[in-house]
Amino acid sequence: MQKIRKGDRVVVLAGKDKGRTGEVIKVLPKEDQAFVSGINIVKRHQRQTQTQEAGIISKEAAIHLSNLAIADPKDGKPTRVGFVEKDGKKVRVAKRSGESIDG
């Protein structure tokens, strides 16, 4: 089971965006990477197509999962993730506050 999933609020632990928070847009489990909204923005040259015009666009690049931590639901600070079984289901729990991360 993954510790970081699409839709999670995460805090960046290392790199140029250290300390910033964002929401996970996409996770690549085989590469251990994730795309986070507003984090690790890069500029790319875009060729003109029928639907898009040419120019330099900004978009999110992948960031390694080791550089991300789940934001605690209580105070938004980075926390580690544990797993607890509730009603026969495996639920993610924040180690910092003990609160459930999954709805």
C-alpha positions as CSV (number, residue, x, y, z in Angstrom):
1,M,0.0,0.0,0.0
2,Q,1.3,3.5,-0.9
3,K,2.0,6.1,1.7
4,I,1.5,9.0,-0.7
5,R,-1.5,9.0,-3.0
6,K,-3.2,11.3,-5.5
7,G,-5.0,14.1,-3.8
8,D,-2.9,14.2,-0.6
9,R,-1.5,17.4,0.8
10,V,2.3,17.1,1.0
11,V,5.2,19.2,2.3
12,V,8.5,19.4,0.3
13,L,11.4,18.3,2.5
14,A,14.3,19.1,0.1
15,G,15.2,20.9,-3.1
16,K,14.4,24.4,-4.4
17,D,10.8,24.3,-3.1
18,K,11.7,23.2,0.4
19,G,9.0,24.0,3.0
20,R,6.2,24.6,0.4
21,T,3.0,22.6,0.4
22,G,0.9,21.4,-2.5
23,E,-1.5,18.7,-3.6
24,V,-0.4,15.5,-5.4
25,I,-1.6,15.5,-9.0
26,K,-0.2,12.2,-10.1
27,V,2.0,9.4,-8.6
28,L,4.4,7.2,-10.5
29,P,5.0,4.3,-8.1
30,K,7.5,2.4,-10.3
31,E,9.8,5.4,-10.5
32,D,9.1,6.5,-6.9
33,Q,8.1,10.0,-8.1
34,A,5.1,12.3,-7.9
35,F,3.8,15.5,-9.5
36,V,2.7,18.2,-7.0
37,S,0.7,21.2,-8.0
38,G,2.8,24.4,-8.0
39,I,5.9,22.6,-7.0
40,N,9.1,22.0,-9.1
41,I,7.9,24.2,-11.9
42,V,10.0,24.0,-15.1
43,K,9.8,25.9,-18.4
44,R,9.5,24.0,-21.6
45,H,9.5,25.1,-25.2
46,Q,6.2,24.0,-26.9
47,R,5.9,23.4,-30.6
48,Q,2.7,24.7,-32.2
49,T,-0.1,22.2,-32.8
50,Q,-3.6,22.5,-34.1
51,T,-4.9,22.8,-30.5
52,Q,-2.0,24.7,-28.8
53,E,0.0,27.7,-29.8
54,A,3.8,27.8,-29.7
55,G,5.8,29.4,-26.8
56,I,7.5,28.7,-23.5
57,I,5.1,27.0,-21.0
58,S,5.6,26.3,-17.3
59,K,4.5,23.0,-15.9
60,E,5.2,20.7,-13.0
61,A,8.1,18.2,-13.1
62,A,8.2,15.0,-11.2
63,I,9.7,15.1,-7.7
64,H,11.1,12.0,-5.8
65,L,8.9,10.6,-3.0
66,S,11.8,10.7,-0.5
67,N,11.6,14.5,-0.8
68,L,7.9,14.6,0.2
69,A,6.1,14.1,3.4
70,I,2.4,14.0,4.1
71,A,1.1,17.2,5.8
72,D,-0.5,16.4,9.2
73,P,-4.3,16.9,9.0
74,K,-4.2,18.8,12.3
75,D,-1.5,21.4,11.9
76,G,-0.1,21.0,8.3
77,K,3.4,20.1,9.5
78,P,5.3,17.2,7.9
79,T,4.5,13.8,9.4
80,R,5.4,10.1,8.8
81,V,2.7,7.7,7.9
82,G,1.6,4.6,9.8
83,F,-1.1,2.0,9.1
84,V,-3.9,0.9,11.4
85,E,-6.7,-1.6,10.8
86,K,-10.2,-0.1,11.4
87,D,-13.3,-2.1,10.6
88,G,-11.3,-4.6,8.6
89,K,-9.8,-1.9,6.4
90,K,-6.1,-0.7,6.4
91,V,-6.2,3.0,7.1
92,R,-3.3,5.5,6.9
93,V,-2.6,7.4,10.2
94,A,-0.4,10.4,10.8
95,K,2.4,9.5,13.3
96,R,2.6,13.1,14.6
97,S,-1.0,13.5,15.8
98,G,-2.4,10.0,15.4
99,E,-5.3,11.3,13.2
100,S,-6.5,9.4,10.2
101,I,-5.4,10.6,6.8
102,D,-8.0,8.7,4.8
103,G,-11.3,10.4,5.1
